[in-house]
Amino acid sequence: MKAYKIDIGGIERHLPLCEITEDLYIGALNMFGDVELTVASAKKLLEMAEEFDYIITAEAKSIPLAYEMSRQSGKKYFIARKQPKLYMVDPLQVIVKSITTDGVQHLYLDREDANAMKGRRVLIVDDVISTGESLRALEKLVSSAGGVIVSKMAVLAEGDAMNRKDIKYIAPLPLFKANGEPIRSAD
């Protein structure tokens, strides 16, 4: 399997290239079990963050990141779940279409968590921002809850997301051709 060598805040990783279409591949970041990268990424993102009261992320790959940012900052984090859970009473719901997931997904936020966000400063975090669809869904949830989004952050910004001015990220990640050649290099 082809891989892309990347420096993420001083930590080198080799991201496997995964096929999205016949001529489009992405470098797959998987923070599950990568404690060194998770701890370092959380520290770096917190250094870049504005003042906030809560952290929110979408299930599932960025949960370790949100947890570690919560642990380091002492601030609570919330998870937008892919399916409603039994403990959720009257959850908020939004629809999302992500590049890394087939079909349409739903994200749910427990009403109690939503109520806690009302009027509070919320930091949205993700492992990778690519098309921005997951980010938009989280923005809708926070706005529906009455939260104030202070910053949107990710470990990596992929493809066109590298040029967005409304997000903060640690490192850029290009998209790739089938032969492993970057489609566009990081600016």
Secondary structure, DSSP 4 states (H G I P E B T S, - for coil): --EEEEEETTEEEEEEEEEEETTEEEEPP--TT-HHHHHHHHHHHHHHPPP-SEEEEETTTTHHHHHHHHHHH--EEEEEBSS--TT-SS-EEEEE--TTSSS-EEEEE-HHHHHHHTTSEEEEEEEEESSSHHHHHHHHHHHHHT-EEEEEEEEEEEGGGGG-SS-EEEEEE--B-TTS-BSS---
